[in-house]
Amino acid sequence: MAWTFWEYPTSYNSTNVSSASDFFLDYPAFISSGVSAITMMIFVFLTLFAMGLPFGVGAALTAASFISFILSTYLWWNGVLGIIYPLTFFSLTIASAIIVGNSKN
């Protein structure tokens, strides 16, 4: 029985899990109604922000929001997050870059 793992059901919501992206992104989002992806985005943003604080608040905010924008775009492209998350992080990146650029002058 243990040697026939490939015969186990690999579907959820009547769709097949056919790739690693489906298994690690879509399946947890389906189980938790998207809360896992939102929690991951908040955790990544706060972690990157905390790691960047020695370089200044503005630089930390710009870097954390830019990297979070890239990750949220990937998750949006795979259908895990809504479009509002990449747009929010993109606007935060632009706003913080403008504020940091103006404060240096």
C-alpha positions as CSV (number, residue, x, y, z in Angstrom):
1,M,0.0,0.0,0.0
2,A,2.8,2.4,0.9
3,W,4.5,1.8,-2.4
4,T,1.5,3.0,-4.4
5,F,1.6,6.6,-3.3
6,W,1.0,7.8,-6.9
7,E,-2.4,6.3,-6.8
8,Y,-3.6,8.5,-4.0
9,P,-6.2,11.1,-4.8
10,T,-4.5,14.4,-5.8
11,S,-7.4,16.7,-6.2
12,Y,-9.2,19.4,-4.3
13,N,-12.3,21.3,-5.4
14,S,-12.5,18.8,-8.3
15,T,-9.2,20.1,-9.8
16,N,-6.0,18.2,-10.0
17,V,-2.8,19.1,-8.2
18,S,-0.5,18.9,-11.2
19,S,2.5,21.0,-10.2
20,A,4.5,22.2,-7.2
21,S,2.9,25.6,-7.5
22,D,-0.6,24.1,-7.2
23,F,0.5,22.2,-4.1
24,F,2.3,24.9,-2.3
25,L,0.2,27.9,-3.3
26,D,-3.3,27.0,-4.5
27,Y,-4.0,24.1,-2.1
28,P,-3.2,26.1,1.2
29,A,-5.1,29.1,-0.2
30,F,-8.1,26.8,-0.9
31,I,-8.0,25.3,2.6
32,S,-7.6,28.6,4.4
33,S,-9.7,30.8,2.1
34,G,-6.7,32.8,1.1
35,V,-5.6,33.6,4.7
36,S,-2.3,31.7,4.3
37,A,-1.2,33.9,1.4
38,I,-2.2,37.1,3.1
39,T,-0.4,36.1,6.3
40,M,2.7,35.2,4.3
41,M,2.7,38.6,2.6
42,I,2.4,40.4,5.9
43,F,5.2,38.3,7.5
44,V,7.5,38.9,4.5
45,F,6.9,42.6,4.5
46,L,7.4,43.0,8.3
47,T,10.5,40.8,8.3
48,L,12.1,42.7,5.4
49,F,11.2,46.0,7.0
50,A,12.8,44.9,10.4
51,M,15.9,43.7,8.6
52,G,16.3,47.0,6.7
53,L,15.8,49.3,9.7
54,P,19.6,49.7,10.4
55,F,19.8,51.5,7.0
56,G,17.0,53.9,7.9
57,V,13.2,53.8,7.9
58,G,12.8,55.2,4.4
59,A,15.2,52.8,2.8
60,A,13.8,49.9,4.8
61,L,10.2,50.8,3.7
62,T,11.2,51.2,0.1
63,A,13.1,47.9,-0.1
64,A,10.5,45.9,1.8
65,S,7.6,47.2,-0.2
66,F,9.5,46.6,-3.5
67,I,10.3,43.0,-2.6
68,S,6.8,42.4,-1.4
69,F,5.5,43.9,-4.6
70,I,7.5,41.3,-6.6
71,L,6.3,38.4,-4.4
72,S,2.7,39.6,-4.4
73,T,2.8,39.9,-8.2
74,Y,3.9,36.3,-8.4
75,L,1.2,35.2,-6.1
76,W,-1.4,37.2,-8.0
77,W,-0.2,35.7,-11.3
78,N,-0.8,32.2,-9.8
79,G,-4.3,33.2,-8.7
80,V,-3.6,33.1,-4.9
81,L,-3.9,36.8,-4.1
82,G,-6.1,39.5,-5.6
83,I,-4.8,42.4,-7.7
84,I,-5.1,44.9,-4.8
85,Y,-2.0,43.5,-3.1
86,P,0.4,44.1,-5.9
87,L,-1.1,47.6,-6.5
88,T,-0.8,48.4,-2.8
89,F,2.8,47.4,-2.6
90,F,3.6,49.2,-5.9
91,S,2.1,52.4,-4.7
92,L,3.9,52.1,-1.4
93,T,7.2,51.6,-3.2
94,I,6.6,54.6,-5.4
95,A,5.5,56.8,-2.4
96,S,8.4,55.8,-0.2
97,A,10.9,56.2,-2.9
98,I,9.7,59.7,-3.6
99,I,9.7,60.6,0.1
100,V,13.3,59.2,0.5
101,G,14.5,61.0,-2.6
102,N,13.1,64.3,-1.4
103,S,14.5,64.0,2.1
104,K,18.0,63.6,0.9
105,N,18.0,67.1,-0.8
